[in-house]
């Protein structure tokens, strides 16, 4: 068989597979949440908070990891869950950068595991900030890597034995910022690295029946507290003397205003992202990636992923100059 004919057969086979997948999804049995446990990190606010309440209402046993279990967000979570079956939602102290917190969370889950076992781990905890590369200290780079990347890995490694045993799901909160950056390269860096970790994990876990999904929201800054507006004055005061010799205060103000305009344009419809997270946990055949974004954001991702780098750089440079 000639190479052209072999390629044509391969493409036809892939097309047939894509056509048959929806049929397989419709024919598969729906998941029964009752008696299944899910651990979610970063439930103090934002998507984690919304997801914990949604899964609780659906009937899951929810272990909600909170950085501040005595804080307002965690207390509100417990009050809102009390309207239903409060015994199925447990708030845990969970700082994903602390191995002892992760171990304590695992011990609690094992001690209180419902009859159908451990179904899902949602790595949602994360932090974001603004700043050009030289403006940020090495300590800040280390902190972001520890929370956004190593924190997810640390939690995943701890719960892998349970996930393999019960053939569960792992969901990671990424972002379209994994593909490009507009002033928050430190956040983009951690999300891009996490996606590659997920790609390796997804392939390795298939043989155990464990499915791995990535959620890629667009700009939902107004739906979460991950990125508050930035202060040009604070940024300037934190710059080293060397950086102040390169960048004047007016430039910092322009960049801060630009970034704040992006934050202010973020969607307030956080439930759209939660819908994708629920589908990843409950669908008989979940997608590997869920991109929840506006059309223009999806087009930008498409350009960054498939066009030459010079095209991507030109578009982003133009955006940054306006």
C-alpha positions as CSV (number, residue, x, y, z in Angstrom):
1,X,0.0,0.0,0.0
2,X,1.4,3.4,-1.0
3,X,2.0,6.0,1.8
4,X,-0.8,8.3,0.5
5,X,-3.4,5.5,0.6
6,X,-2.3,4.5,4.1
7,X,-2.6,8.1,5.3
8,X,-6.1,8.3,3.8
9,X,-7.2,5.2,5.6
10,X,-5.8,6.5,8.8
11,X,-7.7,9.8,8.5
12,X,-10.9,7.9,7.6
13,X,-10.4,5.7,10.7
14,X,-10.0,8.8,12.9
15,X,-13.1,10.3,11.4
16,X,-15.1,7.2,12.1
17,X,-13.8,7.1,15.7
18,X,-14.9,10.7,16.2
19,X,-18.4,9.9,14.9
20,X,-18.8,6.8,17.1
21,X,-17.6,8.5,20.3
22,X,-20.9,10.4,20.9
23,X,-22.8,7.1,20.5
24,X,-20.7,5.4,23.1
25,X,-21.2,8.3,25.5
26,X,-25.0,8.1,25.1
27,X,-25.0,4.4,25.7
28,X,-22.9,4.5,28.9
29,X,-24.5,4.3,32.3
30,X,-24.7,7.6,34.3
31,X,-22.6,7.9,37.4
32,X,-24.3,7.5,40.8
33,X,-22.8,10.1,43.2
34,X,-24.2,8.7,46.4
35,X,-21.5,7.0,48.5
36,X,-18.6,8.4,46.5
37,X,-16.0,10.9,47.9
38,X,-14.4,13.8,46.1
39,X,-11.5,16.0,47.5
40,X,-11.3,19.5,46.2
41,X,-8.4,21.9,46.9
42,X,-8.8,25.7,47.1
43,X,-12.4,25.8,48.4
44,X,-12.2,29.1,50.3
45,X,-13.6,30.9,47.3
46,X,-14.1,30.9,43.6
47,X,-14.5,27.7,41.5
48,X,-13.5,25.4,44.3
49,X,-16.2,26.9,46.6
50,X,-18.9,26.7,43.9
51,X,-17.9,23.1,43.0
52,X,-18.0,21.9,46.5
53,X,-21.6,23.1,46.9
54,X,-22.6,21.7,43.5
55,X,-21.2,18.2,44.2
56,X,-22.7,18.2,47.7
57,X,-26.1,18.9,46.2
58,X,-25.6,16.1,43.6
59,X,-25.1,13.6,46.4
60,X,-21.3,13.3,46.6
61,X,-19.4,13.1,49.9
62,X,-17.2,16.3,49.6
63,X,-13.9,16.9,51.4
64,X,-13.4,20.7,50.8
65,X,-9.8,21.7,51.3
66,X,-9.4,25.3,52.6
67,X,-6.3,27.3,53.2
68,X,-8.1,29.0,56.1
69,X,-10.7,26.6,57.6
70,X,-11.7,29.2,60.1
71,X,-12.1,31.9,57.5
72,X,-15.2,33.5,56.1
73,X,-15.2,31.4,52.9
74,X,-14.9,28.0,54.7
75,X,-17.6,29.1,57.3
76,X,-19.9,30.1,54.5
77,X,-19.4,26.8,52.8
78,X,-20.4,24.9,55.9
79,X,-23.5,27.2,56.4
80,X,-24.6,26.7,52.9
81,X,-24.1,23.0,53.0
82,X,-26.1,22.8,56.2
83,X,-29.3,23.4,54.2
84,X,-28.9,19.9,52.8
85,X,-27.1,17.0,54.4
86,X,-24.2,18.7,56.2
87,X,-22.6,15.4,57.2
88,X,-21.6,14.8,53.6
89,X,-19.4,18.0,53.4
90,X,-16.3,18.2,55.5
91,X,-14.0,21.3,55.5
92,X,-10.3,20.4,55.9
93,X,-7.3,22.5,56.5
94,X,-5.3,22.1,53.4
95,X,-2.3,24.1,52.3
96,X,-1.1,22.2,49.2
97,X,2.5,23.5,49.8
98,X,2.7,21.6,53.2
99,X,3.2,17.9,53.0
100,X,1.8,17.4,56.5
101,X,-1.4,19.1,55.5
102,X,-1.8,16.8,52.5
103,X,-1.0,13.7,54.6
104,X,-3.5,14.8,57.2
105,X,-6.2,15.3,54.5
106,X,-5.5,11.8,53.2
107,X,-5.8,10.3,56.7
108,X,-9.2,12.1,57.2
109,X,-10.4,10.9,53.8
110,X,-9.4,7.3,54.6
111,X,-11.0,7.5,58.0
112,X,-14.3,8.8,56.7
113,X,-14.5,7.2,53.3
114,X,-18.0,6.3,52.2
115,X,-19.1,2.9,51.0
116,X,-18.3,3.4,47.3
117,X,-14.9,4.8,48.0
118,X,-12.8,7.7,46.6
119,X,-14.0,8.9,43.2
120,X,-12.3,12.2,42.5
121,X,-9.5,14.6,43.2
122,X,-9.9,18.2,41.9
123,X,-6.6,20.2,42.0
124,X,-8.1,23.6,42.0
125,X,-5.9,25.7,44.4
126,X,-3.9,28.4,42.7
127,X,-2.6,31.9,42.9
128,X,-2.0,34.6,40.3
129,X,-0.2,38.0,40.1
130,X,1.0,40.6,37.6
131,X,4.5,41.6,36.7
132,X,7.1,41.5,34.0
133,X,9.8,38.9,34.4
134,X,12.5,41.1,36.1
135,X,10.0,42.7,38.5
136,X,9.4,39.5,40.4
137,X,11.7,38.1,43.1
138,X,13.1,34.6,43.1
139,X,11.1,34.0,46.2
140,X,7.9,34.8,44.4
141,X,8.8,32.4,41.5
142,X,9.4,29.7,44.1
143,X,6.1,30.4,45.8
144,X,4.1,30.3,42.6
145,X,5.7,27.0,41.5
146,X,5.0,25.5,44.9
147,X,1.3,26.4,44.9
148,X,0.3,26.1,41.3
149,X,2.5,23.3,40.1
150,X,4.1,21.3,43.0
151,X,1.0,21.7,45.1
152,X,-1.1,19.9,42.5
153,X,1.6,17.2,42.1
154,X,2.0,16.8,45.8
155,X,-1.7,16.2,46.3
156,X,-2.0,13.9,43.3
157,X,0.9,11.7,44.4
158,X,-0.7,11.3,47.8
159,X,-4.0,10.2,46.5
160,X,-3.0,8.1,43.5
161,X,-3.2,4.8,45.4
162,X,-6.9,5.5,46.2
163,X,-7.7,6.7,42.7
164,X,-6.2,3.6,41.2
165,X,-8.0,1.4,43.7
166,X,-11.4,2.9,42.9
167,X,-10.7,3.8,39.2
168,X,-11.6,7.4,39.8
169,X,-11.0,10.8,38.2
170,X,-8.4,13.6,38.5
171,X,-9.3,17.1,37.5
172,X,-6.8,19.9,37.1
173,X,-7.6,23.6,37.0
174,X,-5.4,25.1,34.2
175,X,-6.1,28.2,32.1
176,X,-5.9,29.4,28.5
177,X,-3.0,31.4,29.9
178,X,-1.0,28.2,29.5
179,X,-0.8,29.1,25.8
180,X,0.2,32.8,26.0
181,X,0.9,35.6,28.5
182,X,-0.2,39.2,28.8
183,X,1.7,40.5,31.8
184,X,1.4,37.4,34.1
185,X,4.1,35.1,32.7
186,X,4.7,33.6,36.2
187,X,1.1,32.3,36.2
188,X,1.4,31.2,32.6
189,X,4.6,29.3,33.3
190,X,3.1,27.2,36.1
191,X,0.0,26.4,34.1
192,X,1.9,25.3,31.0
193,X,4.1,23.1,33.2
194,X,1.1,21.6,34.9
195,X,-0.5,20.7,31.6
196,X,2.6,18.7,30.6
197,X,2.4,16.9,33.9
198,X,-1.2,16.1,33.2
199,X,-0.4,14.8,29.7
200,X,2.0,12.3,31.1
201,X,-0.3,11.3,33.9
202,X,-3.3,10.9,31.6
203,X,-1.5,8.3,29.5
204,X,0.0,6.5,32.4
205,X,-3.3,6.2,34.4
206,X,-5.4,4.8,31.5
207,X,-4.2,1.3,32.2
208,X,-5.6,1.6,35.8
209,X,-9.0,3.0,34.6
210,X,-8.2,6.4,36.1
211,X,-9.2,9.3,33.8
212,X,-7.4,12.7,33.9
213,X,-9.0,15.9,32.8
214,X,-7.8,19.5,32.4
215,X,-10.1,22.6,32.8
216,X,-9.0,25.6,30.8
217,X,-11.0,28.7,31.7
218,X,-10.7,32.0,29.9
219,X,-10.9,35.3,31.8
220,X,-13.1,34.6,34.8
221,X,-11.2,37.0,37.1
222,X,-14.4,38.6,38.4
223,X,-15.8,35.2,39.3
224,X,-12.9,34.3,41.7
225,X,-10.5,36.0,44.0
226,X,-7.4,34.6,42.4
227,X,-6.5,37.9,40.8
228,X,-7.4,41.2,42.5
229,X,-6.7,44.5,40.8
230,X,-3.0,45.5,41.0
231,X,-1.6,48.7,42.4
232,X,1.0,50.5,40.3
233,X,2.3,52.2,43.5
234,X,2.9,48.9,45.2
235,X,4.6,47.4,42.2
236,X,6.9,50.4,41.9
237,X,7.9,50.3,45.6
238,X,8.8,46.6,45.3
239,X,11.1,47.1,42.3
240,X,14.8,46.8,42.8
241,X,16.9,49.9,42.1
242,X,18.3,48.2,38.9
243,X,14.7,47.7,37.6
244,X,13.8,51.3,38.4
245,X,16.7,52.5,36.3
246,X,15.2,50.6,33.3
247,X,11.4,51.2,33.8
248,X,10.0,54.6,34.8
249,X,6.9,54.9,37.0
250,X,4.7,56.0,34.1
251,X,5.4,52.7,32.3
252,X,4.5,50.7,35.4
253,X,1.2,52.7,35.7
254,X,0.4,52.0,32.0
255,X,1.0,48.3,32.4
256,X,-1.0,48.1,35.7
257,X,-3.9,49.9,34.1
258,X,-3.8,47.6,31.1
259,X,-3.8,44.5,33.3
260,X,-6.6,45.9,35.5
261,X,-8.7,46.5,32.4
262,X,-8.3,42.8,31.5
263,X,-9.3,41.8,35.1
264,X,-12.3,44.1,35.0
265,X,-13.5,42.5,31.7
266,X,-13.6,39.0,33.2
267,X,-16.8,37.0,33.1
268,X,-18.9,36.7,36.3
269,X,-20.5,33.5,35.1
270,X,-18.3,31.1,37.1
271,X,-20.9,28.3,37.0
272,X,-19.9,27.8,33.3
273,X,-16.6,26.5,34.5
274,X,-18.1,24.5,37.3
275,X,-20.4,22.8,34.7
276,X,-17.2,21.6,32.9
277,X,-15.7,20.4,36.2
278,X,-18.9,18.4,37.0
279,X,-18.9,16.9,33.5
280,X,-15.3,15.9,33.9
281,X,-16.2,14.1,37.1
282,X,-19.5,12.5,36.1
283,X,-19.5,11.9,32.4
284,X,-19.1,8.2,31.3
285,X,-16.6,9.5,28.7
286,X,-15.1,12.9,29.8
287,X,-12.9,15.0,27.6
288,X,-9.2,15.3,28.2
289,X,-9.5,19.1,28.0
290,X,-12.4,21.5,28.6
291,X,-11.8,25.0,27.2
292,X,-14.4,27.3,28.8
293,X,-13.8,30.7,27.1
294,X,-15.1,33.4,24.8
295,X,-14.8,32.9,21.1
296,X,-12.1,35.6,20.8
297,X,-10.1,33.8,23.6
298,X,-10.4,30.5,21.8
299,X,-9.2,32.1,18.5
300,X,-6.2,33.5,20.3
301,X,-5.4,30.1,21.7
302,X,-5.7,28.6,18.2
303,X,-3.3,31.2,16.8
304,X,-0.8,30.6,19.6
305,X,-1.0,26.8,19.3
306,X,-0.9,26.4,15.5
307,X,0.6,29.5,13.9
308,X,4.3,30.4,13.7
309,X,5.7,32.0,16.8
310,X,6.4,35.3,14.9
311,X,2.6,35.6,14.3
312,X,1.8,35.0,18.0
313,X,4.4,37.5,19.1
314,X,3.1,40.1,16.7
315,X,-0.5,39.8,17.9
316,X,0.5,39.9,21.6
317,X,2.9,42.8,21.1
318,X,0.2,44.7,19.4
319,X,-2.2,44.0,22.3
320,X,0.4,45.1,24.8
321,X,1.1,48.4,23.0
322,X,-2.6,49.5,23.0
